[in-house]
Amino acid sequence: MTSQALLGIFVGGRGRRMGGVQKVLLPAPDGSPSLLARTLRVAREVGLEPVLVGAAPLGDAAQGLVQLMDSEPGVGPLAGLAALLAHAGARRVIAVGGDMPYLSGALLLRLVQEEPAAQVLAPRDAETGKWQPLFARYDAATVSAVLSRVLHAGERSFQGLFRHLTVHELRLGEDEASTLRDWDTPDDVR
């Protein structure tokens, strides 16, 4: 079942918030040479086909991988999702941030297997009510058309996109939610 799903790893752009360092190239806390290497290993262990999303210059770390450029430069991550959905065709797509050092294979499998008919499956922050769009599963066939319309209308946020979709909540325990922490700044790495 997982072989029908594509894992889009959002690798970002210039690494401004990290002082110009590409977050996905930082060493992972588990000893992996980089966050990207760790995410690729976890993805392959659960049978997902990984592709990179974004223009980050990754050198040898991206060798042998498909790296998708945003559908429209300068628009932000929604344009990355548009490129990923177009590349996926009829497959389901899982989008993850490349800056998640604790991402687990077990949680990825839950995202693949639960609510198979959902247009979008994503966790939701209990405090803010915001969806987690970069740990979410998208039905490429149905989300692509909606995304195209909202991009054309000027929408640039995932939360705005989600208002136009039927999103099912992937309920997470506290331990599971903690594995989705990401690294945005040097303080997060410390």
N, C-alpha and C positions, 0 to 999 in steps of 0.2 A: 504493500500500500504506500509506503513512504517514497518509493522510487518514482511515483507520479507527482511528487512535490519538488519544487525548485526553491532553494534557499538563497535569497538575495541578501548579501551582507553589505550594508550601507557603510562605505568607507570614507565618505565625506570629501572634503576639498582640501583647503590649504592648511588646516591645523592651527588656525589663529588662536583659539582659546588655550592651546597647549604650547604656546610660544613658538609656533612653526613646526612642531614635531607632529608627525602623523600618529594619531592615537593608536591605530591598529598595528603599528610597528613597535609599540612599547612592549617590553618583556611582560609576560603574563605571570600572575602570582603563583601558578602551579609549576613554574619552571619551563614552560613552553617558551620558545625564542621570541614569540610575539603574540599579541591578542589575536591577530589574524590566524596564525598557525594553530592556536588553540581552538578557535571557532571552526576552522576547516576540519580539524580532527574530530570535534564533537559532531559536526554535521555529517561527516562521512560514516561515523560509527552508527548513526541512526538511519543511514541510507538516503540522505538528502543530497541532491546535486547542487553544489555551491556555485554562485556567480557573484562577482563584485559589482557594486552599484556606486558610481561616483568617479570623479576625476582625480582622486588623490594619486600622486606619483608614488608608486610602491616598489618600483625596481624589481629585483629578483623575487620578492615575496609574492608578486602577482603572476609569476611565470606559469604558463599552462592553464591559467584561469581566464574565463570570459570576463571582461571588465566593461560594463555598460556605462555609457555617458548619459547624462540627463537628457530627456527628450527636448527640453528647452533650457539652454544655459542661463544661469542667473535667477532661475525661478525658485530653487530650493529643493528640498527632499521630495515634494510631490512630483516633480519632473523626473526624479530618480525612480519613483514608484511607477510612473507612466512607462518609462523605458523597460523596467522589469516586467510589468504586465504584458507589454507588447512582445517581449522576448519569450515569455512563458507559453504563449499560445493558449491551449485549452487546459494546461496544467494548473494546479493550485500553487499558490505562491506563499512562502513564508518570508517575511521581512524582519531582519534583526539589525540592530546597531552593531557596528564592528568594534565598539568600545565597551563591550559587556564582558568583563573578565571572569565572571562566575557562572555564565550560561551553562545549563546542564542539559545533557542528552535526554534525561527523563522528562524534563519540562518541554523540550522540543517535541518529543513524541506525543505528549498530551496535546500540544497545539496541532499536530498533524492529525491525530485520531479523533478528537472530540468534535461533536457537532458537525459531521461531515458535510451537511447541506448548507451550512451557514455561509452567507455572503462574505461576512468578515467575522473572525473570531479573535478577540483580544482581551487582555486583562484591563481592569479599570482601577485607577487609584481611588482608594476608599475615602481619602480626605478631600481631594480636589474634584473627584468625579471625572477626571480626564482619562481618555483611553490611552493605552500604550501602543502607538502605531508601529513602533519598531521592535515589537515582539508580537506580531500578529500574522494571521493567515488570511489571505485574500483569494476569492474566487476570481481569477483573471478575466474570465469571459464576461461576467456581469459588472465587475468593478471598473473595468477599463472604460466603458462608455460613459459612466457617471463621472469618472475622474476627468475625462476629456472635456465634458460640459462644464464642470466647476473650474477647471483651469482656464478655459476660455472666458468664463465669467469673472476671472480675476482672483479666485480663491487661492491662497498660498499656504494654508495650515491644514494639518491632518485632522484636527478637531472639527474644522469647517467641512472638510470632505465627509467625515463620519456622520455629520448631520443629514447627509443625503443618502446614506446607506443603512442597511439593516445590520446592526452590529450585535453579535452575541457575546456575552461576557464569559471569558475563561476565568473562573474563580480560582484564586490562588491562596494557599496557606501562607502564613507569615514567612516561613522558611523559604518557600518557593519565590515569593515576592522579592526577598533579599537577593536572590541570584540574578535579578534583573538590574541591579545597580550598574550604572555606567560611569565611565571616567570622562569628565568634561574638562577638568582643569588640573593643573599640577597638584592642588590640594587633595583632589579625589584619589590620586595615586598614592599619596602619603597615607 
